């Protein structure tokens, strides 16, 4: 068994289980964590819990420590530097006349790499762009193409319910959402009413879909039984 917490990695990262490493961690703590390459930072978003070995998605990485004052200062500095990197990348995109929309730039905690998030209608050959950026920053450059829902996740905001977007707070992955889900819940099929900030159907349509679908099946079965009588 393992004692774990869920950690949201950086602003643009995913949500994963991490071993608490014996630390007394609470929701909202900024933590330094093991990453695929080097170390990174994130925020604890769930209370500590014990899970079985079978529930672990290996490799289970661990929380190294709670972020110190120096760590938090470094994170702030990285964010400031990322804004400058964003501007530089925009100019290089314009120079190479690439049809892509830059969304965000983000340094890893240990500054071993910088990630540029972008959207585009198709595949982009950004090899020359990467070479230019690598020459300037002298660290590993990662260009990450994302979709419109990922863009909303990165930018953040509030949903029609008045709460922060689900994708920025607790959703681990995007599920398929269909109009049939809205129909089953007797919701108006007005795009303005059932679409999120990303312009796609709201993720929350999936939350109660199974309950409505099950209830619909029960009503069908009941009508069949009544018809036999």
C-alpha positions in Angstrom: 0.0 0.0 0.0 1.1 3.6 -0.6 0.1 6.9 1.0 -0.4 9.3 -1.9 -1.8 12.7 -2.8 -3.0 14.1 -6.1 -0.8 16.8 -7.5 -1.5 19.2 -10.3 1.8 19.6 -12.1 2.6 23.2 -13.0 -0.1 25.3 -14.7 -0.1 23.3 -17.9 0.6 19.8 -16.5 -1.7 17.0 -15.7 -3.0 15.6 -12.4 -1.2 12.5 -11.0 -0.8 10.5 -7.8 2.4 11.1 -6.0 3.8 9.3 -3.0 3.8 11.6 0.1 7.2 10.3 1.0 6.2 10.4 4.6 5.5 14.2 4.5 2.5 15.8 6.2 0.9 17.3 3.1 -2.3 19.3 2.9 -4.5 20.5 0.0 -3.1 23.7 -1.4 0.6 23.0 -0.5 3.1 23.9 -3.2 5.5 20.9 -3.5 8.6 19.9 -5.3 8.2 16.6 -7.1 10.1 14.0 -9.1 9.6 14.4 -12.8 10.3 12.3 -15.9 13.5 14.3 -16.3 14.8 16.2 -13.2 12.4 17.8 -10.8 9.4 20.0 -11.1 6.7 21.6 -9.0 3.0 21.3 -8.4 0.1 21.9 -6.1 -1.5 19.3 -3.8 -5.2 19.1 -4.7 -6.5 16.2 -2.6 -6.1 15.0 1.0 -3.7 12.2 1.8 -5.1 8.7 1.2 -3.8 5.1 1.2 -4.2 3.1 -2.1 -3.5 -0.5 -3.0 -0.6 -1.5 -5.2 -3.1 -2.5 -7.9 -4.4 1.1 -8.0 -1.0 2.6 -8.7 -0.1 3.8 -12.1 3.6 2.9 -12.1 6.1 4.4 -11.9 4.8 6.1 -8.8 6.9 9.2 -8.4 7.3 11.0 -5.1 7.0 14.4 -3.5 10.5 15.5 -2.7 9.6 18.3 -0.3 7.2 21.1 0.5 8.3 24.1 -1.5 10.6 26.4 0.5 10.6 30.2 0.3 13.6 29.9 -2.1 11.6 27.4 -4.2 8.6 29.7 -4.5 10.9 32.6 -5.4 12.4 30.4 -8.1 9.0 29.5 -9.4 8.0 33.2 -9.6 11.2 34.0 -11.4 10.6 31.2 -13.9 7.1 32.6 -14.6 8.6 36.0 -15.3 11.2 34.6 -17.6 8.6 32.5 -19.3 6.7 35.7 -20.3 9.9 37.0 -22.0 10.4 33.6 -23.7 6.8 33.9 -25.0 7.5 37.2 -26.6 10.7 35.9 -28.2 8.9 32.8 -29.6 6.1 34.9 -31.0 8.7 36.9 -33.0 10.4 33.7 -34.3 7.0 32.3 -35.3 6.4 35.4 -37.3 9.8 35.2 -38.8 9.3 31.7 -40.1 5.7 32.5 -41.1 4.2 29.5 -39.3 0.5 29.2 -39.1 0.3 28.5 -35.4 -1.2 30.3 -32.3 1.1 30.4 -29.3 -0.8 30.0 -26.1 1.7 29.8 -23.3 5.4 29.4 -22.4 6.5 27.5 -19.3 9.8 26.6 -17.7 10.2 23.4 -15.8 11.2 24.0 -12.1 14.8 23.1 -12.7 15.0 25.0 -16.0 16.1 21.9 -17.8 13.5 22.7 -20.5 10.9 25.2 -21.7 7.6 24.2 -23.1 5.7 26.2 -25.7 2.0 25.4 -26.0 0.3 26.2 -29.3 -2.7 25.5 -31.4 -2.8 24.9 -35.1 -5.3 23.6 -37.7 -2.9 20.9 -38.9 0.6 19.6 -38.4 3.4 22.2 -38.2 7.0 21.8 -39.3 8.7 23.8 -36.5 12.2 22.3 -36.7 13.8 25.6 -37.8 11.9 27.4 -35.0 13.1 24.9 -32.4 16.7 25.3 -33.6 16.4 29.1 -33.3 14.9 28.8 -29.8 17.6 26.3 -28.7 20.3 28.7 -29.8 18.8 31.5 -27.8 17.8 29.7 -24.6 20.4 26.9 -24.6 18.1 24.4 -23.0 15.8 21.7 -24.2 12.9 23.1 -26.2 9.5 21.3 -26.3 6.8 22.4 -28.7 3.4 21.0 -27.5 0.4 21.2 -29.8 -2.9 21.3 -27.9 -6.6 21.4 -28.7 -9.2 24.0 -27.8 -10.1 22.3 -24.5 -6.5 22.2 -23.5 -6.3 25.9 -24.3 -9.1 26.6 -21.9 -7.4 24.5 -19.3 -4.2 26.5 -19.6 -5.9 29.9 -19.6 -8.4 29.2 -16.9 -11.6 31.0 -16.1 -15.1 30.5 -14.8 -17.9 28.4 -16.0 -21.6 29.4 -16.3 -22.0 27.9 -12.7 -19.7 30.6 -11.4 -17.1 28.2 -10.3 -13.5 27.8 -11.7 -13.4 25.5 -14.8 -13.4 21.8 -14.0 -10.5 21.2 -16.3 -8.3 23.6 -14.4 -9.1 22.3 -10.9 -9.7 18.5 -10.8 -10.3 16.8 -14.2 -7.5 14.4 -15.0 -8.6 13.8 -18.6 -11.2 15.0 -21.1 -14.1 12.6 -21.8 -16.2 12.4 -24.9 -19.3 14.6 -24.6 -22.2 14.2 -27.0 -25.5 16.1 -27.7 -27.3 12.9 -26.7 -26.1 13.5 -23.1 -27.9 16.9 -23.1 -31.0 15.3 -24.6 -31.1 12.6 -21.9 -31.0 15.3 -19.3 -33.8 17.4 -20.9 -31.5 20.3 -21.4 -32.1 23.0 -24.1 -30.0 22.3 -27.1 -28.9 25.9 -27.3 -25.1 26.0 -27.9 -24.8 29.1 -25.7 -26.4 27.2 -22.8 -24.4 23.9 -23.1 -21.0 25.0 -24.4 -18.0 25.9 -22.3 -15.4 28.6 -22.7 -13.6 26.4 -25.2 -16.6 26.4 -27.5 -17.2 22.7 -27.0 -19.9 20.9 -25.1 -19.4 21.3 -21.3 -17.5 18.5 -19.6 -20.1 18.5 -16.8 -22.7 17.0 -19.1 -21.0 13.7 -18.4 -21.2 13.8 -14.6 -24.9 12.8 -14.3 -25.3 11.2 -17.7 -25.2 7.6 -16.4 -27.9 8.3 -13.8 -30.2 9.8 -16.5 -29.5 7.0 -18.9 -30.2 4.4 -16.3 -33.4 6.1 -15.3 -34.5 6.2 -19.0 -33.9 2.4 -19.3 -35.9 1.8 -16.1 -38.8 3.7 -17.6 -38.6 1.7 -20.8 -38.6 -1.6 -18.9 -41.5 -0.4 -16.8 -43.6 0.4 -19.9 -42.8 -3.0 -21.3 -44.0 -4.7 -18.1 -47.2 -2.6 -18.1 -47.8 -3.6 -21.7 -47.7 -7.3 -20.9 -50.3 -7.0 -18.2 
